[in-house]
Amino acid sequence: MKEKKFKRLVSAFIGLILTVGLIQTTGFATTSLPTLTSATYDVGTGELVLTGTNFVATNGSTNDIDPKKIRFTNGVSHVYTLSPSTKKVEITDDKSAKIDVCDKDKAVLAGWLDKAGTTDAAGNSYSLMVLAGWDGSTSKTNVSAHGVSVSGIAKITSATYDVNTKKLVITGSGLCTASLATTKDIFPTYLTISDGASNSYTLNSTNSVKIDSASQATITLSDKDAAAINTWINRNGTTTDDNNSYSLSAEAGWNGVASMSDLAENVITVSNYAAPTVTVSDNASVTVGSATSSVATDKIGFIYLVPSTIDITNETVDYLNALVTNKIAVKVSVTALRTAPSISTKGLVIGTDTCTYKAVAVDTAGTISALSSKSITVNNVSAPALTVTAVKGSIDGSTTLTVIPASGNSIYYKVSSSGIGRNNTPKVGLTPSGTTKFTTKDNITTADATTNKYLEVYELDGSGMVVKFKEITLTTASFRPDATAPVLDSTSPTAIDSSKKTITLTFNENIAKATTTDALLKSGVNISTDGSTFTSLGSSDTVSISGKTMIIIFNSALTTATNKIKIATNTIKDSSGNKNSGDITTAAIDATK
């Protein structure tokens, strides 16, 4: 009996020893395994905080949590295992641990962690999975979705831009700062400013800056970057003069490696936009028809040159354009800042030998500058001589021109009886009036060697402006000899007025009396009222000649439909002295209509 009781005691003692030994050997006989329940992740700072239970501290330093055994996922299209570059860390306590994710991993995660909270922009849930060994040798793989709450996603909501100070102030949320005070936070080379239409510019020479706060950053644009966007910023407020919105967008990396792109058109409010200014160089001058590069403005738009005598105070752009249309002013487009565009004075009409002009600038919004303080002198110039010769034409009594205009130019002429005068040579850029276009070998029949003997010949450019000029005094040598007597015009030879007393005969060229007296001229003209029997004119009837016409006025009205006029042989002649060699008889002239 005593022996059995002793054996039972020995067996119980051995069991107790084995149990104690097992506990000492493993340390976990009565402890649960490490378990992850949730996590938070700050995209900006890269801080990943794990929350769970029974986290184990392993002997040694910074070796409790192994990040390369941790996987991020959105449950659909993205799975990423942290790289060895993210270092192991100690647990904070048995319920949490904090990991500083490396820049490489931060950049990858920022590419698809696109919304703060527990889900991405598409509604997919953020979660972590852990692999065996994530927290000591006994930690197990667990592919269950452990929810992650994401924060620190930098977003831009709006911005302001001061044209005067060149300061771009970004307003947003989640703006993060680098851990080192010397490391910048905002990187302007990732920022693009647009006018919402055809103009956009990515900053490329503005310095990086620290953020002002988690909701604001202030950037001072470089002179180069400011000049680039100022070429198309043309109004204060949120829109351009075309009502397109100023906006700011950002590429990934604009707020550190973990910042994702923000391509929304975040509205920019512009302030301190000012009217353009215009300057003229000292002692500036130009000759009409030439160009000057002595004027500059600080805005994209237009430069006008207007006479100094014109007051444009309170005037509009339409008024300036009207001056240009009337050739009182000239204008040129300005497409680049801080340059002096070439301003052509071609076509400018000043009416005097010299005139002073002022410059005025207009930006694309229609804002007009003050007149320039300095003037530019515009010198008028007479048209240079045109190389041209008058030679015999191809028909009797005609002349023509031998002349070759420059490419794109044309020749025009005007016949006169007085001439333009040596001191009245037209100025370059004027538009002559009353001229006729000349084409090679055209016959000029309106001139003669006695009366209409002055031929003004102009070379005009494609805009009808004078380029060259010459006045020719015609002589008989300029004309093909006229050996043909005048005849009645083939299209409108006769006409009778409403009183039925005046008949006008029209000839193909200028005529004159071939008789020695007006009485003999009258006697050479006969009338037939029946169309066959001709009689002399009455004593009160008259005959006169003017240019190409003979005018017969009767004392009494004609009444028949068969009236005819007959002009006797050798009664009239042309300017070359050719007399009618036979009688000239008209067709019937109806006085009954």
NURODO-570892 format. One line per field, with one value per residue (C-alpha): residue number from 1; residue in three letters; x, y, z. Coordinates in steps of 0.001 Angstrom, whole numbers. Example, Ala and Ser with C-alpha at 12.3 -4.5 7.8 and 13.67 -1.06 7.14 Angstrom:
<recs>
seq <- c(1;2)
type <- c(ALA;SER)
x <- c(12300;13670)
y <- c(-4500;-1060)
z <- c(7800;7140)
</recs>
This chain:
<recs>
seq <- c(1;2;3;4;5;6;7;8;9;10;11;12;13;14;15;16;17;18;19;20;21;22;23;24;25;26;27;28;29;30;31;32;33;34;35;36;37;38;39;40;41;42;43;44;45;46;47;48;49;50;51;52;53;54;55;56;57;58;59;60;61;62;63;64;65;66;67;68;69;70;71;72;73;74;75;76;77;78;79;80;81;82;83;84;85;86;87;88;89;90;91;92;93;94;95;96;97;98;99;100;101;102;103;104;105;106;107;108;109;110;111;112;113;114;115;116;117;118;119;120;121;122;123;124;125;126;127;128;129;130;131;132;133;134;135;136;137;138;139;140;141;142;143;144;145;146;147;148;149;150;151;152;153;154;155;156;157;158;159;160;161;162;163;164;165;166;167;168;169;170;171;172;173;174;175;176;177;178;179;180;181;182;183;184;185;186;187;188;189;190;191;192;193;194;195;196;197;198;199;200;201;202;203;204;205;206;207;208;209;210;211;212;213;214;215;216;217;218;219;220;221;222;223;224;225;226;227;228;229;230;231;232;233;234;235;236;237;238;239;240;241;242;243;244;245;246;247;248;249;250;251;252;253;254;255;256;257;258;259;260;261;262;263;264;265;266;267;268;269;270;271;272;273;274;275;276;277;278;279;280;281;282;283;284;285;286;287;288;289;290;291;292;293;294;295;296;297;298;299;300;301;302;303;304;305;306;307;308;309;310;311;312;313;314;315;316;317;318;319;320;321;322;323;324;325;326;327;328;329;330;331;332;333;334;335;336;337;338;339;340;341;342;343;344;345;346;347;348;349;350;351;352;353;354;355;356;357;358;359;360;361;362;363;364;365;366;367;368;369;370;371;372;373;374;375;376;377;378;379;380;381;382;383;384;385;386;387;388;389;390;391;392;393;394;395;396;397;398;399;400;401;402;403;404;405;406;407;408;409;410;411;412;413;414;415;416;417;418;419;420;421;422;423;424;425;426;427;428;429;430;431;432;433;434;435;436;437;438;439;440;441;442;443;444;445;446;447;448;449;450;451;452;453;454;455;456;457;458;459;460;461;462;463;464;465;466;467;468;469;470;471;472;473;474;475;476;477;478;479;480;481;482;483;484;485;486;487;488;489;490;491;492;493;494;495;496;497;498;499;500;501;502;503;504;505;506;507;508;509;510;511;512;513;514;515;516;517;518;519;520;521;522;523;524;525;526;527;528;529;530;531;532;533;534;535;536;537;538;539;540;541;542;543;544;545;546;547;548;549;550;551;552;553;554;555;556;557;558;559;560;561;562;563;564;565;566;567;568;569;570;571;572;573;574;575;576;577;578;579;580;581;582;583;584;585;586;587;588;589;590;591;592;593)
type <- c(MET;LYS;GLU;LYS;LYS;PHE;LYS;ARG;LEU;VAL;SER;ALA;PHE;ILE;GLY;LEU;ILE;LEU;THR;VAL;GLY;LEU;ILE;GLN;THR;THR;GLY;PHE;ALA;THR;THR;SER;LEU;PRO;THR;LEU;THR;SER;ALA;THR;TYR;ASP;VAL;GLY;THR;GLY;GLU;LEU;VAL;LEU;THR;GLY;THR;ASN;PHE;VAL;ALA;THR;ASN;GLY;SER;THR;ASN;ASP;ILE;ASP;PRO;LYS;LYS;ILE;ARG;PHE;THR;ASN;GLY;VAL;SER;HIS;VAL;TYR;THR;LEU;SER;PRO;SER;THR;LYS;LYS;VAL;GLU;ILE;THR;ASP;ASP;LYS;SER;ALA;LYS;ILE;ASP;VAL;CYS;ASP;LYS;ASP;LYS;ALA;VAL;LEU;ALA;GLY;TRP;LEU;ASP;LYS;ALA;GLY;THR;THR;ASP;ALA;ALA;GLY;ASN;SER;TYR;SER;LEU;MET;VAL;LEU;ALA;GLY;TRP;ASP;GLY;SER;THR;SER;LYS;THR;ASN;VAL;SER;ALA;HIS;GLY;VAL;SER;VAL;SER;GLY;ILE;ALA;LYS;ILE;THR;SER;ALA;THR;TYR;ASP;VAL;ASN;THR;LYS;LYS;LEU;VAL;ILE;THR;GLY;SER;GLY;LEU;CYS;THR;ALA;SER;LEU;ALA;THR;THR;LYS;ASP;ILE;PHE;PRO;THR;TYR;LEU;THR;ILE;SER;ASP;GLY;ALA;SER;ASN;SER;TYR;THR;LEU;ASN;SER;THR;ASN;SER;VAL;LYS;ILE;ASP;SER;ALA;SER;GLN;ALA;THR;ILE;THR;LEU;SER;ASP;LYS;ASP;ALA;ALA;ALA;ILE;ASN;THR;TRP;ILE;ASN;ARG;ASN;GLY;THR;THR;THR;ASP;ASP;ASN;ASN;SER;TYR;SER;LEU;SER;ALA;GLU;ALA;GLY;TRP;ASN;GLY;VAL;ALA;SER;MET;SER;ASP;LEU;ALA;GLU;ASN;VAL;ILE;THR;VAL;SER;ASN;TYR;ALA;ALA;PRO;THR;VAL;THR;VAL;SER;ASP;ASN;ALA;SER;VAL;THR;VAL;GLY;SER;ALA;THR;SER;SER;VAL;ALA;THR;ASP;LYS;ILE;GLY;PHE;ILE;TYR;LEU;VAL;PRO;SER;THR;ILE;ASP;ILE;THR;ASN;GLU;THR;VAL;ASP;TYR;LEU;ASN;ALA;LEU;VAL;THR;ASN;LYS;ILE;ALA;VAL;LYS;VAL;SER;VAL;THR;ALA;LEU;ARG;THR;ALA;PRO;SER;ILE;SER;THR;LYS;GLY;LEU;VAL;ILE;GLY;THR;ASP;THR;CYS;THR;TYR;LYS;ALA;VAL;ALA;VAL;ASP;THR;ALA;GLY;THR;ILE;SER;ALA;LEU;SER;SER;LYS;SER;ILE;THR;VAL;ASN;ASN;VAL;SER;ALA;PRO;ALA;LEU;THR;VAL;THR;ALA;VAL;LYS;GLY;SER;ILE;ASP;GLY;SER;THR;THR;LEU;THR;VAL;ILE;PRO;ALA;SER;GLY;ASN;SER;ILE;TYR;TYR;LYS;VAL;SER;SER;SER;GLY;ILE;GLY;ARG;ASN;ASN;THR;PRO;LYS;VAL;GLY;LEU;THR;PRO;SER;GLY;THR;THR;LYS;PHE;THR;THR;LYS;ASP;ASN;ILE;THR;THR;ALA;ASP;ALA;THR;THR;ASN;LYS;TYR;LEU;GLU;VAL;TYR;GLU;LEU;ASP;GLY;SER;GLY;MET;VAL;VAL;LYS;PHE;LYS;GLU;ILE;THR;LEU;THR;THR;ALA;SER;PHE;ARG;PRO;ASP;ALA;THR;ALA;PRO;VAL;LEU;ASP;SER;THR;SER;PRO;THR;ALA;ILE;ASP;SER;SER;LYS;LYS;THR;ILE;THR;LEU;THR;PHE;ASN;GLU;ASN;ILE;ALA;LYS;ALA;THR;THR;THR;ASP;ALA;LEU;LEU;LYS;SER;GLY;VAL;ASN;ILE;SER;THR;ASP;GLY;SER;THR;PHE;THR;SER;LEU;GLY;SER;SER;ASP;THR;VAL;SER;ILE;SER;GLY;LYS;THR;MET;ILE;ILE;ILE;PHE;ASN;SER;ALA;LEU;THR;THR;ALA;THR;ASN;LYS;ILE;LYS;ILE;ALA;THR;ASN;THR;ILE;LYS;ASP;SER;SER;GLY;ASN;LYS;ASN;SER;GLY;ASP;ILE;THR;THR;ALA;ALA;ILE;ASP;ALA;THR;LYS)
x <- c(0;2708;4703;1844;1299;4985;4965;1996;3844;6994;4958;3224;6561;8115;5116;5501;9196;8481;5833;8167;10910;8654;7686;11349;12317;9683;8353;4986;3280;753;1100;-963;702;1262;-1853;-2289;-5701;-5320;-2883;-2549;-296;735;1567;3464;5723;5814;4886;3180;1677;669;-1948;-2676;-2144;643;3444;6750;10047;12987;16365;18617;17976;15693;14773;11223;9138;10408;8805;9708;7162;4375;2258;10;-2962;-6145;-7696;-7993;-5229;-2309;-191;3156;5603;7830;11430;14495;15264;12573;14407;13306;11995;11330;7765;6359;4607;2773;-55;1694;4754;5824;7683;9360;8776;11757;11516;11500;8499;6781;6985;5486;2640;1900;1224;-2038;-2987;-5091;-7566;-7455;-9413;-9843;-10701;-9229;-10992;-12653;-14014;-11557;-10413;-6818;-5406;-2237;-1218;1655;3972;5514;8234;6828;7097;9605;10036;6678;4554;2475;1348;-2020;-3502;-6680;-7431;-6278;-7716;-5409;-6468;-4503;-3743;-1289;-2284;-1315;-4068;-4273;-7600;-6746;-3982;-3349;-768;445;1848;3680;5457;5592;4293;2279;418;-894;-3803;-4649;-4673;-2232;849;3751;7146;10434;11922;15095;14797;17229;15187;12605;8950;7453;9190;7996;9355;6387;3861;2119;170;-2394;-4822;-7366;-6937;-3814;-1218;399;3805;5693;7911;11560;13781;11890;13503;11969;10489;9321;5569;3968;1596;-223;-2653;-443;2822;4247;6489;8235;8587;11912;12119;12233;9155;7219;8015;6802;3341;2986;2918;-654;-1953;-4078;-6649;-7107;-9396;-9833;-10241;-8482;-10033;-11441;-13101;-10835;-9839;-6333;-5416;-2651;-1882;852;2769;3712;6587;5496;5330;8106;8548;5320;3082;870;-183;-2999;-4110;-7356;-7710;-7233;-8308;-5744;-6855;-4614;-4007;-2028;-2142;-1350;-1867;983;3758;5511;8897;10540;14290;16085;16136;14028;13126;11903;11169;7683;7669;10439;10300;11492;12456;12735;9545;8997;6258;6065;2896;1762;-671;-144;1855;357;2143;-232;419;1468;-1274;-4030;-5342;-6269;-7286;-10387;-10378;-10979;-9141;-11765;-10742;-7071;-7956;-9961;-6843;-4974;-7732;-7570;-3750;-3287;-1652;101;135;2072;1437;3667;4263;7263;8108;11129;11692;11348;9139;9639;6942;6329;5185;4167;987;1135;-215;1181;732;3848;7583;7935;5627;6172;4420;3874;3621;787;511;-2616;-2608;-4725;-7464;-7781;-6101;-4501;-1236;-430;1263;5026;6924;9277;8383;9473;9998;8453;10004;7992;9773;8989;8580;11783;11804;10204;12011;9366;9142;6147;6299;4006;937;-415;-3435;-3666;-3197;-2263;737;1845;4415;7635;7925;8627;7234;8766;7284;3887;3572;1402;1494;-1240;-1478;-3406;-3709;-3933;-3707;-1705;732;1499;4482;8058;7558;4448;5908;3711;5048;5850;2918;167;-2749;-3355;-6872;-8344;-5827;-6183;-4383;-1873;-1180;1714;1007;-2197;-2939;-3540;-5925;-7044;-3796;-2477;606;-1010;-3558;-3746;-41;932;1065;1487;2789;2719;4178;1954;2508;-4;-1825;-2189;519;2958;6384;7783;6555;7349;5563;6022;5390;4103;5159;4088;6918;5083;2102;1392;480;-3270;-4233;-7909;-10625;-13126;-16298;-19476;-19197;-20313;-22313;-24016;-23670;-26761;-29053;-31987;-33073;-36567;-37318;-36720;-34580;-31070;-29301;-25883;-23565;-20744;-17534;-14806;-12230;-11947;-13030;-12639;-13999;-12130;-13600;-12144;-15213;-18127;-20507;-18886;-19080;-22822;-23298;-21670;-24419;-27834;-31115;-33678;-36982;-38320;-35097;-34293;-34459;-31747;-31896;-29675;-30154;-32325;-30858;-31578;-30205;-26655;-23768;-20947;-18157;-16914;-14444;-15867;-19314;-21093;-24152;-26934;-29657;-32811;-35015;-38135;-38739;-38441;-41628;-40937;-39383;-37224;-34860;-31309;-28195;-25637;-22146;-20558;-17092;-14159;-16336;-14652;-11223;-9407;-6396;-4056;-5789;-7576;-10742;-13837;-13281;-16950;-20350;-21300;-25008;-26686;-29339;-32917;-33397;-36877;-38383;-41784;-40852)
y <- c(0;2433;1365;2226;5643;6435;5532;7844;10729;10091;10017;13315;14975;13833;15223;18557;18677;17920;20625;23219;22163;22639;26120;27063;25656;27362;30255;29886;26949;29275;32294;32971;33716;37346;38605;41675;43342;46690;49402;53066;54505;58127;58498;61738;60656;56936;56003;52574;51737;48100;47272;43807;41482;39373;41159;39449;41123;39144;39205;41853;45358;46531;42989;42423;43331;42335;44691;42520;40028;42647;43134;46070;45517;47190;43763;44044;45379;46139;43989;45231;43640;46087;45884;45103;48827;49372;48410;46088;47787;47096;46700;49610;47222;43898;45647;47946;48648;51609;51191;53998;52986;53781;56306;53574;51851;55190;56122;52795;52966;56610;55509;53826;54898;57641;58562;59066;56568;52828;52606;53918;56227;53192;51921;49036;48376;48946;46023;44299;40657;39166;36276;33797;35431;38937;39093;36538;32901;31781;34349;32745;33703;35386;36430;37771;41389;43503;46964;49949;53544;55805;59467;62161;62291;65765;67506;70912;72716;76165;78722;82438;84212;87775;89097;91877;89794;86599;84630;81466;80423;76839;75913;72271;69480;66861;68827;67075;68270;66439;65186;67212;70990;71386;69215;71030;70012;71480;70889;73436;71533;69170;72028;73232;76479;76771;79338;76612;76970;76873;77990;75945;76147;73787;75662;74834;77330;78191;77053;74369;75516;74307;74241;76979;74464;71257;73378;76002;76525;79753;79682;82720;82166;82808;85719;83245;81315;84489;85992;82843;82808;86587;86398;85096;86168;89120;89789;89720;87058;83401;83710;85185;87785;84828;83517;80466;79504;79836;76505;74567;70848;68668;65565;62831;63988;67610;67221;64665;61178;59895;62608;61469;63461;65985;66630;68371;71911;73616;77215;80018;83530;86178;89560;92742;92362;95845;97648;97313;99882;100993;102602;104321;104509;107847;109788;107155;107815;105924;106632;105912;102486;101206;99470;100436;98311;101175;100423;97738;96709;94431;92591;90324;92126;95044;98233;101220;104295;107284;110958;112944;115459;112899;112633;109003;109605;107530;106135;102462;99798;100203;103852;102879;100299;102923;105112;102177;101545;105195;104991;107552;105010;101650;98621;95398;92213;91532;87816;87864;89969;92195;92342;95214;93988;95294;97907;98627;102105;100881;102583;105304;108615;111672;114444;116318;115803;114735;113953;112890;109811;108314;104622;102962;99298;97149;93741;90788;91794;95172;97165;100298;101742;105399;107063;106696;109583;109731;110270;108670;110830;109517;110959;111010;110274;110832;107779;106900;107105;104279;103014;103335;104514;105508;103952;103631;101480;98787;100759;104158;107081;104953;104792;102013;101480;99556;98773;95781;95990;94083;90703;91160;94787;96327;99327;101983;105186;108426;110826;114559;117884;119663;117161;116477;118840;118137;119197;117072;113607;111210;109894;106254;104443;106672;105254;107213;107791;107949;105541;102762;99448;98777;95302;94619;95842;97639;100525;103881;105834;108591;110575;112748;114793;118215;118487;115331;114800;114075;110428;109672;106111;104420;101151;99932;97090;94362;96710;99441;101633;103711;102138;104094;106873;108673;111367;111220;114162;112569;113693;112685;110143;108409;107542;105275;107596;107941;107559;106845;109481;109523;107449;107218;105163;101586;101210;104565;106701;108910;110190;112612;114428;114587;117962;116392;119424;118157;115376;114170;112255;110301;109340;106831;109528;113220;115369;118954;121014;120548;123773;127219;128684;127603;128716;126305;123570;124198;124214;120785;119307;118499;117112;114773;114308;111747;109728;110537;114257;116319;120073;122638;123498;126447;129822;129401;125849;125373;122904;122485;119976;118747;115917;112928;114473;116736;118441;119707;121879;122598;125628;123483;119996;117072;115030;112095;108674;108874;111721;111384;113580;113766;115268;116320;115216;117091;118650;117062;115691;113912;115145;113776;115818;112920;114301;112343;111402;110788;111736;110374;109543;108360;105729;106901;108857;108384;111553;110032;107967)
z <- c(0;929;-2146;-4593;-3032;-3415;-7136;-7747;-6123;-8181;-11432;-10620;-9809;-13075;-14991;-13253;-14118;-17785;-17907;-16366;-18762;-21776;-20616;-20105;-23471;-25653;-23619;-25486;-23983;-22400;-24884;-28130;-31509;-32784;-34580;-36873;-36724;-38591;-39697;-40574;-43271;-43889;-47596;-47007;-44145;-44948;-41385;-41208;-37801;-37129;-34517;-33147;-30216;-28731;-30638;-29753;-28946;-30307;-28568;-30114;-31512;-34371;-35367;-34163;-37237;-40694;-43327;-46281;-44934;-45215;-48315;-49291;-51583;-52761;-53165;-56932;-59148;-56855;-54508;-53221;-50785;-48944;-50063;-47939;-48104;-45487;-42283;-39490;-36346;-32709;-31537;-29563;-27233;-27549;-29390;-31904;-34014;-36174;-39474;-41477;-45099;-47374;-50229;-52862;-51290;-50597;-54282;-55374;-52904;-53765;-57292;-56360;-52862;-54393;-51652;-47924;-45829;-46050;-49764;-52992;-55464;-57084;-53766;-53332;-49742;-48657;-46627;-45405;-45597;-43561;-44331;-41899;-39853;-39956;-36130;-34940;-35915;-34614;-36510;-39199;-42695;-42642;-45986;-44448;-45350;-42419;-43068;-43597;-43028;-45400;-44688;-45758;-49441;-50623;-52617;-54258;-54000;-55410;-55823;-56134;-58269;-57738;-61026;-59228;-56565;-58669;-55661;-56312;-53149;-53186;-50940;-50319;-47791;-46594;-47598;-45920;-44820;-45016;-41737;-42262;-42000;-44896;-47272;-49397;-49551;-52761;-56090;-58710;-61706;-61253;-61443;-64628;-64999;-67805;-69215;-69940;-73691;-75839;-73300;-70549;-68908;-66600;-64163;-64751;-62954;-59756;-56489;-54268;-50951;-47549;-46962;-44842;-43269;-44092;-46110;-47771;-49624;-51070;-54141;-55628;-59371;-61050;-63489;-66374;-65256;-64425;-67827;-69553;-67982;-68048;-71844;-71708;-68315;-69363;-66660;-62904;-61478;-62338;-66125;-69139;-71424;-73409;-70228;-70009;-66464;-65082;-63465;-61704;-62005;-60516;-61535;-59080;-56875;-56510;-52692;-52227;-53621;-52071;-53560;-56373;-59418;-59108;-62659;-61772;-63115;-59756;-60209;-59879;-58922;-60508;-58901;-59620;-63388;-64757;-68057;-70566;-70849;-74030;-74627;-77594;-78089;-77999;-81294;-83064;-86691;-89733;-93381;-94705;-96326;-94078;-90708;-87249;-84254;-81787;-79824;-77151;-74721;-71694;-72739;-75540;-77845;-80213;-80653;-82494;-83841;-83829;-84671;-81616;-82374;-81718;-78169;-77465;-73837;-73069;-76607;-77472;-79432;-82176;-82469;-82832;-85472;-87367;-87475;-88998;-91557;-92604;-92882;-90135;-87805;-88122;-85828;-85330;-83346;-80332;-79763;-77420;-74390;-74023;-77768;-80200;-83058;-86571;-87224;-90894;-91931;-95359;-96499;-93859;-95171;-93379;-95972;-94849;-95199;-91550;-88644;-85025;-83727;-80290;-79447;-77545;-76506;-76185;-74487;-75571;-73138;-74851;-72062;-73539;-72235;-71818;-74783;-74881;-73316;-76284;-79938;-83181;-86260;-89473;-92626;-95807;-99084;-102747;-104901;-106783;-110584;-112522;-115601;-118308;-121937;-124062;-127543;-130545;-129960;-132259;-133511;-135172;-132812;-129789;-127491;-125148;-122420;-122143;-118437;-116153;-112581;-109689;-108815;-107181;-108328;-111061;-113406;-113481;-115496;-115697;-118655;-117932;-119700;-116995;-115509;-111873;-111676;-110754;-107138;-106650;-107126;-105100;-101826;-101262;-99700;-101069;-103061;-106285;-107569;-111065;-112540;-115118;-114858;-117619;-118953;-121316;-124879;-123907;-126286;-124638;-126860;-124494;-124823;-127638;-128423;-128097;-125268;-123141;-123439;-119828;-118849;-115109;-114656;-111227;-109994;-107156;-104721;-103935;-101554;-104169;-102623;-104642;-105032;-108013;-110313;-113548;-115531;-119333;-121667;-124861;-128331;-131815;-131736;-128869;-131086;-133990;-136902;-137332;-141021;-140483;-140455;-137581;-137917;-135911;-132727;-133353;-130142;-129475;-132584;-132128;-129426;-129258;-126123;-124634;-126187;-129644;-130500;-129743;-131588;-130388;-132724;-131066;-132938;-132223;-131439;-130696;-133629;-134784;-137649;-140909;-142248;-141755;-140098;-137929;-140687;-143127;-140466;-140160;-143928;-144090;-141915;-143453;-142107;-143660;-141886;-144367;-144508;-148187;-148952;-147200;-146642;-144982;-141344;-140446;-139623;-135916;-135783;-134381;-134671;-132109;-131403;-128022;-127698;-129546;-130074;-132550;-131065;-133363;-131806;-133821;-133285;-133727;-132395;-134780;-135221;-137504;-136941;-140099;-139254;-140606;-140361;-143202;-142756;-146012;-147139;-145525;-142804;-139726;-138876;-136024;-134044;-136710;-139412;-141076;-142715;-143543;-147160;-147874;-146609;-143194;-142893;-139722;-139382;-138790;-135585;-134132;-132640;-131985;-128932)
</recs>
